[in-house]
Structures are given as C-alpha cells and as structure tokens.
Amino acid sequence: MKVADNGKRRRQFFCPECGSPICTTGEGAETKEIGIRVGTVNPRDQLTPTSQIWCGSALPWLGEVPDLPGRPRD
C-alpha cells in the first residue's frame, strides 16, 4: 500500500520472482480502474490507451498524445 501525492491509498502489485512492479489500483470504488505497467504486457502493440496521467511531469522530448485526455497529476 502506498499513499499517492493526492492522498489516496494505492495498492501496488509486484512480480514474486523479480520484484518488478506489475500494476496498481485504488481502494473501494477506485478498484474499477487498474494501472498496468506496459512493459508487463505482451503484445503491447495491441493495447489502445484511453487516457494519460502525470502529464505535468512528462519529459519535454516525449511530446503529447493529442487524441487522449490528460491531467497534470493522478
């Protein structure tokens, strides 16, 4: 369990073999949304993103994905 910058509690899940982060979710009603680390999914090219978060701290060379809604923080 981790407390996010916005004060919400986030459950984090890790690989039992190597300890890499796999996914995260909230508590209660917020368990409907799961954040999956893209590096854990094969084939990644078949995933279609629906939103962005942490746009406020994006690296300047990354650029924005213009068709997705975004917010500066989670």
C-alpha positions as a Markdown table, in Angstrom:
| # | Residue | x | y | z |
|---|---|---|---|---|
| 1 | Met | 0.0 | 0.0 | 0.0 |
| 2 | Lys | 1.2 | 3.5 | -0.9 |
| 3 | Val | -0.3 | 6.9 | -0.3 |
| 4 | Ala | -0.2 | 8.9 | -3.5 |
| 5 | Asp | 0.6 | 12.6 | -3.7 |
| 6 | Asn | -3.2 | 13.3 | -3.9 |
| 7 | Gly | -3.7 | 11.5 | -0.5 |
| 8 | Lys | -5.4 | 8.4 | -2.0 |
| 9 | Arg | -4.2 | 4.9 | -1.0 |
| 10 | Arg | -2.9 | 2.8 | -3.9 |
| 11 | Arg | -2.4 | -1.0 | -3.8 |
| 12 | Gln | 0.7 | -2.0 | -5.7 |
| 13 | Phe | 1.4 | -5.4 | -7.1 |
| 14 | Phe | 4.9 | -6.8 | -7.9 |
| 15 | Cys | 6.3 | -9.9 | -9.6 |
| 16 | Pro | 7.1 | -12.5 | -7.0 |
| 17 | Glu | 10.1 | -13.6 | -9.0 |
| 18 | Cys | 12.0 | -10.4 | -9.7 |
| 19 | Gly | 10.1 | -7.7 | -7.7 |
| 20 | Ser | 9.2 | -5.6 | -10.8 |
| 21 | Pro | 6.1 | -3.5 | -10.5 |
| 22 | Ile | 3.1 | -5.0 | -12.4 |
| 23 | Cys | 0.0 | -3.0 | -11.7 |
| 24 | Thr | -1.7 | -0.7 | -9.2 |
| 25 | Thr | -5.3 | 0.0 | -8.1 |
| 26 | Gly | -7.1 | 2.1 | -5.5 |
| 27 | Glu | -9.4 | 1.1 | -2.7 |
| 28 | Gly | -13.2 | 0.6 | -2.7 |
| 29 | Ala | -14.9 | 2.1 | -5.7 |
| 30 | Glu | -11.5 | 3.0 | -7.1 |
| 31 | Thr | -10.7 | -0.7 | -7.7 |
| 32 | Lys | -12.6 | -0.3 | -11.0 |
| 33 | Glu | -9.5 | 1.3 | -12.5 |
| 34 | Ile | -6.3 | -0.7 | -12.7 |
| 35 | Gly | -3.0 | 0.8 | -13.9 |
| 36 | Ile | -0.9 | -1.8 | -15.7 |
| 37 | Arg | 2.8 | -1.3 | -16.5 |
| 38 | Val | 3.0 | -1.5 | -20.2 |
| 39 | Gly | 6.3 | -3.4 | -20.0 |
| 40 | Thr | 4.5 | -6.4 | -18.4 |
| 41 | Val | 2.1 | -7.0 | -21.3 |
| 42 | Asn | 2.7 | -9.0 | -24.5 |
| 43 | Pro | 1.9 | -8.0 | -27.2 |
| 44 | Arg | 2.0 | -4.3 | -26.2 |
| 45 | Asp | 1.2 | -3.1 | -29.7 |
| 46 | Gln | -2.4 | -4.3 | -29.3 |
| 47 | Leu | -3.1 | -2.1 | -26.3 |
| 48 | Thr | -5.1 | 1.1 | -27.0 |
| 49 | Pro | -4.6 | 3.8 | -24.4 |
| 50 | Thr | -7.6 | 5.7 | -23.2 |
| 51 | Ser | -6.1 | 8.4 | -21.1 |
| 52 | Gln | -2.8 | 9.9 | -19.7 |
| 53 | Ile | -1.7 | 10.9 | -16.3 |
| 54 | Trp | 1.2 | 12.7 | -14.9 |
| 55 | Cys | 1.4 | 15.0 | -18.0 |
| 56 | Gly | 2.7 | 17.8 | -15.8 |
| 57 | Ser | 6.0 | 15.9 | -15.2 |
| 58 | Ala | 6.3 | 14.5 | -18.8 |
| 59 | Leu | 9.8 | 14.8 | -20.3 |
| 60 | Pro | 9.8 | 17.6 | -22.9 |
| 61 | Trp | 11.2 | 15.4 | -25.7 |
| 62 | Leu | 8.3 | 12.9 | -25.2 |
| 63 | Gly | 5.6 | 15.0 | -26.8 |
| 64 | Glu | 1.9 | 14.7 | -26.1 |
| 65 | Val | -0.5 | 12.2 | -27.4 |
| 66 | Pro | -3.0 | 14.7 | -28.8 |
| 67 | Asp | -6.1 | 12.5 | -29.0 |
| 68 | Leu | -6.0 | 11.3 | -25.4 |
| 69 | Pro | -7.4 | 13.3 | -22.5 |
| 70 | Gly | -4.8 | 14.0 | -19.9 |
| 71 | Arg | -4.3 | 15.6 | -16.5 |
| 72 | Pro | -1.2 | 17.0 | -14.8 |
| 73 | Arg | -1.3 | 14.6 | -11.9 |
| 74 | Asp | -3.1 | 11.4 | -10.9 |
